Amino acid sequence: MVGALSTASPAYAALPAPVADAYVVSTQALGGVVAVAPSPESAYPSGGTRTLVGLDVGPVATTSVLTATTAGNPVDGTASASATVDKLGLDLGVASVALTGVNSTCNATPTGATGSGLIAGGTVTVGLLPVSLQANAPADTRVDVPLVGSIVLNEQTTDADGVLTVNAVHITLLPSLNGANLVIGHAQCGGAEPAAAVPMINPSVAGTGGGAVLAGILATVHVRRRNARSAASTV
């Protein structure tokens, strides 16, 4: 009987409120080259679209528009995130990387999240030898690059709360190159149980015990909103 009840219950995520995060590029420092903070970055709440027209910082160079967008709806427990850039180059010192058509997306509901991190094309050049990167690669496609490190295309991981993280390109350099991490096209999202609707108050009750009923309802709403804000602040 317990098993039947468990099966019938909705598979809500453990989060008290939906969350999302997106950025186009983030790199750790490469020797004497400065690190690049997540840029541009959007996070829900409050969500919205953030853009940069070109970027030339640390190992990153592009004249394209970088766009990161997040959104969410606590009423139905959904969230979404996306990160895009048309062209982007990386100078890793021992190698260079050229990417086109970077597009990462993440969409979450109370029952789970799906997404993809794709590129239209890319190459890694070590010396004079270019290595092609697969377009629209399956999830978690790994490419080992001699003298450089490893690259994972369409990297996808899900944590215990059901939050999905998608990276279109995740480069991990060898320890001799500081073991730095570079992420291009990051989209993260997690759904939550839909927010409960506040019941209507019967006017005939308000004059007697209605005040206590209303106070209890408002207290529940306050606690729920406080928990949602607390959860979002830790992401």
GUTI-659836 format. One line per field, with one value per residue (C-alpha): x, y, z; residue number from 0. Coordinates in steps of 0.02 Angstrom, whole numbers. Each point is the difference from the previous one (the first is absolute). Example, Ala and Ser with C-alpha at 12.3 -4.5 7.8 and 13.67 -1.06 7.14 Angstrom:
2
u: c(615	69)
v: c(-225	172)
w: c(390	-33)
num: c(0	1)
***
This chain:
235
u: c(0	143	81	-161	-16	181	-23	-155	86	65	188	30	177	66	21	-126	4	61	177	104	171	85	161	96	180	99	183	126	167	124	173	24	-167	-140	-156	-168	-149	-165	-46	-132	-99	-186	-76	-180	-63	-1	34	-2	123	180	107	177	53	171	124	189	57	128	0	-169	-25	-159	-87	-168	-144	-2	-174	-57	-184	-93	-182	-111	-179	-29	-185	31	176	90	167	105	174	97	172	51	142	32	191	130	186	113	188	66	182	46	-158	-143	-185	-126	-187	-153	-185	7	-175	-42	-175	-82	-185	-66	-170	-49	37	173	107	65	125	142	164	42	125	-16	185	170	185	144	168	160	150	-52	-115	-187	-119	-183	-135	-162	-152	-159	92	-92	0	169	106	182	148	178	123	186	105	-159	-124	-179	-157	-177	-134	-183	46	-153	-10	-149	14	-104	-128	-33	97	73	163	43	167	19	190	98	189	111	186	142	78	153	-115	-70	-141	-113	-183	-83	-188	-87	-190	-66	-185	-68	-179	-105	-187	-100	-168	-129	-42	-165	-142	-63	-179	-142	-63	-185	-66	-120	148	103	-104	31	154	38	136	100	-27	60	151	47	-14	104	132	11	22	133	99	-12	64	139	56	-2	110	119	16	31	135	102	5)
v: c(0	118	-39	41	167	43	-41	109	152	136	-7	178	66	32	187	116	117	-9	61	35	66	35	74	-9	-12	-29	-42	-25	88	-74	37	187	20	68	-99	42	10	-72	120	54	-84	-10	-84	-35	77	136	-66	93	18	60	40	52	66	-79	-56	4	-52	-129	-146	48	101	31	141	-90	36	-109	-31	-83	-16	-75	-8	-89	-17	-53	-25	-151	-37	22	81	25	59	28	62	41	74	-11	-4	-9	-33	-57	21	-137	37	-175	-7	104	-40	69	-29	45	-8	-31	-30	-71	-21	-69	-22	-62	-54	-71	-175	31	97	-20	96	1	89	1	79	20	-33	19	-37	-17	42	-62	65	-20	-149	40	-121	15	5	-91	107	-39	-132	-125	34	-15	-23	2	52	-23	126	-43	131	95	-103	-55	76	-56	50	13	-37	-39	-34	-8	24	-77	141	-31	154	-30	83	8	59	8	-8	-41	4	-69	34	-112	27	71	137	39	-126	146	-19	96	-8	65	2	-36	-27	-64	-22	-90	-16	-1	-49	125	134	-37	119	106	-56	127	58	-24	170	-88	-78	157	70	-149	-108	74	113	-148	-94	149	23	-181	12	158	-77	-151	112	102	-155	-71	161	14	-179	35	153	-95	-143	118	96	-160	-48)
w: c(0	41	-168	-93	88	-40	-183	-14	75	-121	-32	58	13	174	-32	85	-152	-180	-38	-155	-47	-166	-66	-163	60	160	18	138	-11	-124	67	-22	-91	107	39	-77	116	-66	-141	-35	139	35	152	50	107	-64	-174	-165	-145	16	-152	-43	-169	-21	133	5	174	53	-123	-76	-159	-98	-93	4	117	156	72	162	47	148	53	123	62	182	-34	-112	65	-167	-46	-156	-49	-161	-55	-178	-102	-187	1	137	10	143	11	115	-32	-61	-105	-69	-7	-125	27	-103	39	187	68	172	68	157	38	167	66	170	-67	-72	-122	-177	-102	-126	-29	-184	-119	-188	-18	81	-10	121	-76	83	-96	-181	30	9	87	-48	134	-38	-39	97	100	111	187	87	-157	57	-107	63	-71	17	92	46	101	-30	-73	39	-124	53	180	108	187	118	188	141	-9	-184	-57	-174	-53	-185	-70	-188	16	158	-18	138	-24	56	172	-88	-66	173	-23	-42	-48	-141	-29	-156	-7	175	36	167	60	130	22	161	70	-63	126	88	-39	146	39	0	170	34	61	119	90	11	140	115	-21	-170	68	62	-163	-103	112	-23	-188	-9	114	-115	-153	90	49	-176	-79	129	-36	-186	19	114	-124	-146	94	24	-184)
num: c(0	1	2	3	4	5	6	7	8	9	10	11	12	13	14	15	16	17	18	19	20	21	22	23	24	25	26	27	28	29	30	31	32	33	34	35	36	37	38	39	40	41	42	43	44	45	46	47	48	49	50	51	52	53	54	55	56	57	58	59	60	61	62	63	64	65	66	67	68	69	70	71	72	73	74	75	76	77	78	79	80	81	82	83	84	85	86	87	88	89	90	91	92	93	94	95	96	97	98	99	100	101	102	103	104	105	106	107	108	109	110	111	112	113	114	115	116	117	118	119	120	121	122	123	124	125	126	127	128	129	130	131	132	133	134	135	136	137	138	139	140	141	142	143	144	145	146	147	148	149	150	151	152	153	154	155	156	157	158	159	160	161	162	163	164	165	166	167	168	169	170	171	172	173	174	175	176	177	178	179	180	181	182	183	184	185	186	187	188	189	190	191	192	193	194	195	196	197	198	199	200	201	202	203	204	205	206	207	208	209	210	211	212	213	214	215	216	217	218	219	220	221	222	223	224	225	226	227	228	229	230	231	232	233	234)
***
